[in-house]
Amino acid sequence: MATLWQKEYTVDALIHAYTVGRDFELDLDLVRPDCAASIAHVRMLKQIGILDDREAADLEETLMKALVMSEEGSFTITREDEDCHTALEGFLVSQLGDTGKKVHTGRSRNDQVQTALRLWMRDMLHQTIEAGWSLVERIHLFSHRHMRTPMPGRTHMQIAMPSSVGLWAGAYGEELLDEIAHLFAVLEIIDQCPLGSAASYGVPLPLDREMTSRLLGFSRVQNNVLYANNCRGKFEAVTVDALEYIALTLSKIAQDLMLFSLPEFGYFSLPDELCTGSSIMPQKKNPDGLELTRSKAALVAGYAASIKNVIRSLPSGYNRDFQDTKEPFMQASRTVFLMIKVMDLTFSKLQVHEDALEKAFTPEIYATDAAISMARSGMSFRDAYRKTGLDKDTWMLKDPRKALEERTSQGSPGNLRLDIMEKELDRLKAYGRGYTAPAGEALKKLLGREVRFFSA
């Protein structure tokens, strides 16, 4: 089929290739959400009298056929198609003739693209949040299992004070919980339906935008039709910024694990199946999964910057520049999802070596304990600090576990209060299911079965 904008001339082949770019490949992932949005649009057109019952039924049946083909990997998009929207309309025309040409009534490719992307984005956030919950649960169990396993606390990478593996892991668990909560805030912003905004200025038809929004499970219509277009790229940037915080946390975990699994530390080790080898050094077992987690956090930061740089100075209304926000957005989304999965797997198999951890408790780790002990006996803390700093004989060797037990304030190694993390996780799960279930139920009702739009 010719492009949706095709008229009496043919664009130069170089310009066509240049403007299409990789969109025809990226759009394979948007076929299913585009089918869903088109079915909702068809039902609305039937309600307002643009389509008759037979036309609407034929269009729905054929759109579902395309959706199934997409799931099976048999729906194709060529460079000549330009994108999934042209390919899908071409498929409808090939199957239904003139009826297929009616599907685009009342919409532009602008709101069509936006709606498909928004559905993909929403499903991606749902799945990423669920994967995040799984990782936090894994970390919580790991932290609980090693609640009393001593681990030197470090500042400036130097020995600092007694700590525990449970404290170390629990810190990352709570950090990730906050970042998942942030994703919910983003989800609430993007959960607006742009369908019916057309090319930013509406159309002279009584479109029922509330109906299509409801059918697609959005919490509300994106009201202003120009804003529905202007937010393209902005919503993607907001989402990737939130995902980047998760990537940063996972990068720090990866760095810690690589450092503390060095033979010079020996606190942790990775099983063979999580490592790769060297082509020349037969003894090597490399933590490539962790190294790539570190590097992919940098890539996600680059994707976030790319999106914002594309849209930074655009005038209002549609500009073709928006096309170049799609690839970094989809790449960032898949990257962070896979990073979460890799870290979940890593924690499930991470080996902890308590003997090496305890041996690392050298005398200086108790210097602060000695100063505080003097302060409790009446000496000013500053004098106690100076005395212990100048006289190493004041550093009292302790049983590392006893040193942990003495730290009883909330959140300290001797009183981790892991129940707080567990309760917060349960709260977020309850909130999340209450928030995401209506969208899933609406789509299931629309399509007759459950359909996922995002896959990594």
N, C-alpha and C positions, 0 to 999 in steps of 0.2 A: 504493500500500500504506500501511496505517497505520504509525505509528512503532513501533519495536521494543518499546517499553514500553507500547503502547496497551492499555487495559483497558476498563472499562465507562463511562468518562467522556471528555469532550472538553475539552481545555485551552482556555482563553480565547485568542482570536485574537491579542491583543496580546502575551500571554505567549509564545505559540508563536513569533511573529515575533522577539520580543526574545531568546529563548533560542537560536533557530536562528542569528540573525545572518547572517554571510556564509559559514557553514560549508558550505552546500549548493553554493556557488560554489568555495570553496577545495578541496572534496573531489573535484572533477573530476580533480585530480592524484593522488588516492589510490585511484582505482578499480583501476588495474593492480596496485599492490602488495596491495590488499585481495583481488583475485582470486587472486593467487599464494599469499597466506597461507591463503585459503579452500581452495584445492586441496590444500595440504599438510595442512590440518585434515581435509578429507574423506578423504584417504588414511589418516590415523591413525584416524579413526572407523571406517573399514572394517576396519582391522587389529584393533581391539579389539571388533568385532562389533556396533557400533551401526548401521552401514550394510551392506547386502548389495552384491554385486558390481554389479548392475544400477543400483542407486541411486547408488553411487559413480561409476560410469562416466557416468551421465546428468548428475550434478552437475559433474563435471570438464569434460565437453564443453560444458555451458552456461556455466560460468565462463570457459572459454577464448573462447567466443563473445562474452561481455561484455568481456573483455580486448581483443579485436580491435576491437570497437565503440568502446572507449575510445581506442584508438590512432587510429582513423579520425575521432574526434570526434563519433560518433553516439550515444554513451551519455549520457543526460541525467539530471540530478538536479534536482528541483524543491524549492521551499521546503517544500512539504508532505511531501516525503520526509525532510527534516531533514538527512540526510547521505548519504554514499555507501554506508554500511553498510545502511541501510534500503532505499535504492534498489536495491542489488545483491540483497538478499534478496527484495525485491519482484519483481525480474526473474526470479529463480530460480523463485519461486512461479507467476508468470505463464506460465512455460515448462514447468514440471514438476509443478505442483499440489502435493500433500502432500509429495512428495519434497523440494521446495524448502524446506519448513518445517523439515526436519531438519538443515539445515546449521549451525544455531546451537547444536546440542547440545554442551554442555560448555564453552562459551565465553561471555563477557560482551562487551558492546560495549566495555568498558574494555580488555581485552587485544586485542580486534580492532583498535581504534583504535591502540593502542600498537604493534602488530606492523606495521600498514600504514605508520605514521609512521616506524618504525625502518628498514623496508626503503627508504623514500623517502630518509631521512636518510643511510643507508649509501651508496646510489647517488649521492646529491648529493656526499658527501665524495669518493667515487672520482672523479667527474667534475671536481670542483674541484681535486683534487690533480693530475690529468692536465693541466688548464688551467694550473695553477701551474707545472708542469714546462715546458710550452711557453713561458711567459713568461720563466722563468729561462734557458732555452736562448737565447731571443731577446736577452735582456740580456747573456748571456755572449758571444754573437757580436758584439754592438754594442760591448761593452767591449774585446774583442780587436781589433776593427777600429780602435778609437780609443785603443789602449793608450799611444801616444806623442803623442796630440793634447793639447797644453798647455791647461790650464784653471785660472784662478785659484782657489785654495782660499780659502774665506771663513769667518770666525768673527764672530759678532754682525753678520752681513751685510757686514762690512768686509773689504777685501783682507787676506789673511793670509799664505799661503805658496804656493809653486808646487805645482800639482796637475795632474791630467789628466782628460780625459773618461772614460778607462778606469777610473780610480779611483772617480770619481763613480758611474758606472753599476754597477761591480762591487760597490760597497758595498750597493746595493739588491738586487743579485742574491743575495749571501750572506745578507742579511736575510730575503729571501723564502724561501730554502732552509730556514732555521731555522723559519720559520713553517709551511712545508709539513711539516717533521718534527713540529711540534706537532700538526698535523691527524692524523697517524698515531697519536699518543698518544690523541687524542680518539676516533678510529675504533676503537681497541682497547677503549676503555671502552664505547662504545655497541653494540659487536658482540655483543650478548646477546639471545636470543630470549625475549620475554615471553609468547608464545602459550601458553595453557593455565593462566595464572594467574587467569583469569576475573575476578571482581569483587574481586580482592585476597586471596581466601581459599580458592581452589581449589574443586573440585567433587567429589562422591562418585562419581567414575568413574575407572577406571584409565588416565587419559590418558597417552600416551607422548610426553612433552614433548621428550625427546631426539630422537625420530623427526622431529617437525615442525621442530625447530631444524636438524637435519641437512639435511632436504629444502630448507629455505630458505637454506642456506649460511651460517648463523651459526656463529661459532667455539665458542659454548657457550650453554647455557640460562641465562636469568636466574633463579637458583635460588629465592630467597625471593619467594613470590607477592605479599606485601604490598609489598616493595621494588619489584617490577615495576610497581606502580601509583604508589608514592611518587616514583619517579624521573621521572615525566612532568613536563615543564617543566624539571627539573634537567638532564637530558641535552641538551635543546634549548638551555638557557642555556650549558652548557659548550661546545657546538658553536659557538654564535654568538659567544661570547667569543673563541674561537680564530680564527674568521673575521674578527672585528673587528681583530685584529692585522694581518692582511693588508690590510684596508681602510685602516688607519692608514698603513701603508707606501705604499700606492698614492696616498693623499692627499698625502703628503710629496713623492712623485715628481711628482705633478701640479702642486703648488705650485712646485717647482723649475723645471719646464718652462715654466710660465706666466711666472715671473719672468725666467728666462734667455732667453726668446724675445721679451721686450719690445724695442722698437727701441733703447732706451737701453743694453741689453746686446747683443742680437743674436747670442748664442752659438748658439742653436738656432732653427729655425723649423718650423712645421707646414705640410704641404701643404694646398692649398685644400680638398681633399675631407674633411679632418678638422675643418673650421671651418664655422661658420654665419655668417649675415649680419645686418645691421641693417635694420629696416623704414624707417628714415629716413636713415641715413648710408651712402651707396653705397660708400664706401671700406672699410667695416668687414669684417674677418674675425675672428670671435670663437672662442676656444678653449673652446667650450661643453662639449665632452666632458671636458676636464680640469677645468673648473669644477664640473661635476656629479660628477666623481669625488671632488672635495674635499667637496662637500656630502653625497654619499651615504655617505661615511665617518661623518659625524655622524648620519645616519639609522640606520646599522647600530648605532652606540653606543646610540641611543635604543631600538632593538629589543631589544638585549641587556638594557638596564635594565628595559624593560617586562616581559620574561619573568620576570626575578628578582623584580620587585615583585609580580607576580601570585601567585607561589608562596611568597612570603616567610613568611607566617604561617599557612599552611594546616595543618589537622590531618591526621593520617595517614588513609589511605583515599582513595577517589575524592571529588573535589569538582568541581562544574561549572565552577569557575574555570579549570580546566586548559584548557578550550576556548579561552580567550583567549590562550593561549600559541602557538596554531597559526599564526595570521596573521603575527605578528612574526617567528616562526621561519622561515616559508617566504619571507617578504619579504626577510629578511636573507640567506638562502641564495642566492636569485636575484640579489640586488643585488651581492653580492661576486663571484659567478661572472661577471656581466656586467662588473664593474669590471676583473677580470683580463683578460677578452677585449678590452676597450677599450684597456687599457694595452699589451697584446701588439700590437695593431694600430698604436698610436701609435709604439712603438719600431721597428716594421717600416718606418715611413715618415718617421721623424724626420730632419731635415736638420741637419747640423753645419757651422758656419761657422768654419773654422780661422783665417781672417784676423782676425775680430773677437775670437776667444779670445786670440790672440797679442798683439793691440794692448792688451788689458786687463792685460798684465804691466807695470805701472808700477813705478818704482824701489823703492817701499816693500815690494813683495812679496819683495825679496831681503834685507831688513833682518836677518832671523833667520839667513840664510846667512852674512851678513857677520860677525855675532856669533860664530857657530860656527867660522868660519874663524880669527878671532882666538884663540878658545879652543884650537883645534888647534895654534896657534903658541906656546902657553904661558900666555897671559893667562887669568885666572880667568873663567869664563863670566859671573859677575855683573858684573865690571868691563867685559867686552866688551859685555854687554847694555846697560849704562849708556852706554858710549861711542857705540854705534851708535844708541841712542835719542836722544842729544843732538846727534849730528853726522851729518846726512843725507849728507854727502860720503863717508861710509864705505859707503854702499849701492852695491854693485857691480852694474851692469847685466850680465845674462848672456843667453845664448841660452836661451830657455825649455826647449828640449828637453835641453840640457846640464844644466840645473838638475834636470830629472826624472831623468836618468841617474845623478846623484850620490846619489840616494835609493835605496840598494840593500838595505836591510833588508827582511825578508819582509813582503809586503803593502803596501809603499810604492810610490809612482808608478813608480819605476825597476825594481821587482821585484814586479809585481802577483800573481804566482803564480796565474794564472787556472786553471791545471791543478788546483788544490785545489778550486775551485768545480765544475769539470767532474767530478772524481772523486766529490765528494759528491753531485752530481746523479745520477751513474750508480749510486751506492750506494743512494740513496733509490728510484730507479726499480726496481732489482732487488728491494729489500725490498718495495716497493709491489706489484709484480706477483706476488710470492710470497704476498702477503697478500690481494690482491683477487681473484686468479684463482680460488681455490676457491669463493668466493661466486658468481662469474659462472658457473662450470661447474655448480654445484649448481642454480641457477635455470634454466639452459639445459636441464639434464636433467629438471627438474620440469615445465617448460613446453613443452619440445620445440623451443625456439628462443631466441635472445637477445632479451631485453626490457629496455628502459631505463625506469626509473620517474621520474627527475628530468629536467625540461627547463626551461630558463630562458625 
